[in-house]
């Protein structure tokens, strides 16, 4: 969540719906001194890969409602905003495990059975985890875009 807050901060502070990349980096690195320029660029790339922003040319536009994000007084992003993101696949496995009381290994085993038994191995695990999430009534909609990007990267 702190990634979303860190990304929302420049837009909210400057009262803009679009920012130039240089404005975003300036706000994060120079104005707030939260991180250096390289880290600010990394934050922007992470936000793009998580589907939080759209980068069109040099313009950045948030893909979430800025009014739903509140920036706590004295907010400063922690180092976790720069840490490697966990895969949406793994996050959904964790959610399913928590909802069903199964271990992640049991969830993966069930997922593999779906791929092999029901689809003769002709289904990607990203699709299978969505099927499993639907089966158990686990929310997955917020991870669909990231799952699609993961599939595209594998092509």
C-alpha positions as CSV (number, residue, x, y, z in Angstrom):
1,X,0.0,0.0,0.0
2,X,2.9,2.4,0.6
3,X,3.8,2.2,-3.1
4,X,0.3,3.5,-3.9
5,X,0.7,6.3,-1.3
6,X,4.1,7.2,-2.6
7,X,2.9,7.4,-6.1
8,X,-0.2,9.4,-5.2
9,X,1.7,12.0,-3.2
10,X,3.1,14.0,-6.1
11,X,-0.2,14.1,-7.9
12,X,-2.2,15.1,-4.8
13,X,0.4,17.7,-3.7
14,X,0.6,19.4,-7.1
15,X,-3.2,19.0,-7.7
16,X,-2.6,17.5,-11.1
17,X,-4.1,14.5,-12.9
18,X,-1.0,14.1,-15.1
19,X,2.7,14.7,-14.4
20,X,5.7,14.8,-16.5
21,X,8.2,12.1,-15.6
22,X,10.7,14.8,-14.6
23,X,8.1,16.4,-12.2
24,X,7.4,13.0,-10.6
25,X,11.1,12.3,-10.1
26,X,11.8,15.9,-8.9
27,X,9.0,15.7,-6.3
28,X,10.2,12.3,-4.9
29,X,13.9,12.8,-5.1
30,X,14.5,16.6,-4.7
31,X,11.5,18.2,-3.1
32,X,10.7,15.5,-0.5
33,X,14.2,13.9,-0.4
34,X,12.6,10.5,0.0
35,X,15.1,8.8,-2.3
36,X,17.6,9.5,-5.0
37,X,16.7,10.0,-8.7
38,X,17.5,6.4,-9.6
39,X,15.3,5.1,-6.8
40,X,12.5,7.5,-7.8
41,X,12.7,6.1,-11.4
42,X,12.7,2.6,-10.0
43,X,9.6,3.5,-7.9
44,X,7.9,4.8,-11.1
45,X,8.8,1.6,-13.0
46,X,7.4,-0.6,-10.2
47,X,4.2,1.5,-10.1
48,X,3.9,1.0,-13.9
49,X,4.5,-2.8,-13.6
50,X,1.9,-3.1,-10.8
51,X,-0.7,-1.2,-13.0
52,X,-0.8,1.8,-10.7
53,X,0.3,4.3,-13.4
54,X,0.2,4.7,-17.2
55,X,3.3,6.2,-18.8
56,X,2.5,7.7,-22.2
57,X,5.5,9.4,-23.7
58,X,6.8,11.6,-20.9
59,X,3.4,11.9,-19.2
60,X,2.4,9.9,-16.1
61,X,-1.3,9.3,-15.2
62,X,-2.5,7.3,-12.2
63,X,-4.8,4.4,-12.9
64,X,-6.4,4.6,-9.6
65,X,-8.7,7.1,-7.9
66,X,-6.5,9.6,-6.1
67,X,-9.3,10.7,-3.9
68,X,-9.3,7.3,-2.3
69,X,-5.7,7.6,-1.1
70,X,-4.9,9.6,2.0
71,X,-1.3,10.6,2.7
72,X,-0.6,10.4,6.4
73,X,1.0,13.4,8.0
74,X,4.8,13.0,7.9
75,X,4.6,10.1,5.4
76,X,7.9,8.9,4.1
77,X,8.1,5.7,2.0
78,X,10.0,2.8,3.5
79,X,12.5,0.7,1.6
80,X,9.8,-1.9,0.9
81,X,8.5,0.4,-2.0
82,X,11.8,-0.4,-3.8
83,X,11.9,-4.1,-2.9
84,X,11.1,-6.6,-5.6
85,X,7.4,-7.1,-6.0
86,X,6.0,-10.4,-5.1
87,X,4.3,-12.2,-8.0
88,X,0.6,-11.9,-8.3
89,X,0.5,-15.7,-8.7
90,X,2.2,-16.2,-5.3
91,X,-0.1,-13.6,-3.7
92,X,-3.2,-15.4,-4.9
93,X,-1.8,-18.7,-3.7
94,X,-1.3,-17.1,-0.3
95,X,-4.9,-15.7,-0.3
96,X,-6.3,-19.1,-1.2
97,X,-4.3,-20.8,1.4
98,X,-5.5,-18.4,4.1
99,X,-9.1,-18.7,3.0
100,X,-9.2,-22.5,2.9
101,X,-6.8,-23.3,5.8
102,X,-4.6,-25.2,3.4
103,X,-0.8,-24.9,3.2
104,X,0.5,-23.1,0.1
105,X,2.0,-26.4,-1.0
106,X,-1.5,-28.0,-0.9
107,X,-2.9,-25.1,-2.9
108,X,-0.1,-25.5,-5.5
109,X,-0.7,-29.3,-5.7
110,X,-4.4,-28.6,-6.3
111,X,-3.5,-26.0,-8.9
112,X,-1.2,-28.5,-10.7
113,X,-4.0,-31.1,-10.7
114,X,-6.3,-28.6,-12.4
115,X,-3.7,-27.9,-15.1
116,X,-2.9,-31.6,-15.8
117,X,-6.2,-33.4,-15.1
118,X,-8.7,-30.8,-16.5
119,X,-6.7,-29.2,-19.2
120,X,-4.1,-31.8,-20.2
121,X,-1.3,-29.4,-19.4
122,X,-2.6,-26.8,-21.8
123,X,-3.4,-24.1,-19.2
124,X,-1.0,-21.6,-17.8
125,X,-0.6,-21.5,-14.0
126,X,-1.7,-17.9,-14.0
127,X,-5.1,-18.9,-15.4
128,X,-5.3,-21.9,-13.1
129,X,-4.8,-19.8,-10.0
130,X,-7.8,-17.6,-11.1
131,X,-9.9,-20.7,-11.5
132,X,-8.9,-21.9,-8.0
133,X,-9.6,-18.4,-6.6
134,X,-13.1,-18.4,-8.1
135,X,-13.7,-21.9,-6.8
136,X,-13.0,-20.8,-3.2
137,X,-14.6,-17.3,-3.5
138,X,-11.2,-15.5,-3.1
139,X,-10.8,-12.0,-4.5
140,X,-8.5,-12.0,-7.5
141,X,-9.8,-9.1,-9.6
142,X,-7.1,-6.7,-8.3
143,X,-4.4,-9.1,-9.6
144,X,-5.7,-9.8,-13.1
145,X,-3.7,-7.0,-14.8
146,X,-0.5,-8.2,-13.2
147,X,-1.3,-11.8,-14.1
148,X,-1.8,-10.8,-17.7
149,X,1.5,-8.9,-17.8
150,X,3.2,-12.0,-16.3
151,X,1.8,-14.1,-19.1
152,X,2.9,-11.5,-21.7
153,X,6.5,-11.6,-20.3
154,X,6.7,-15.3,-20.8
155,X,5.8,-15.2,-24.5
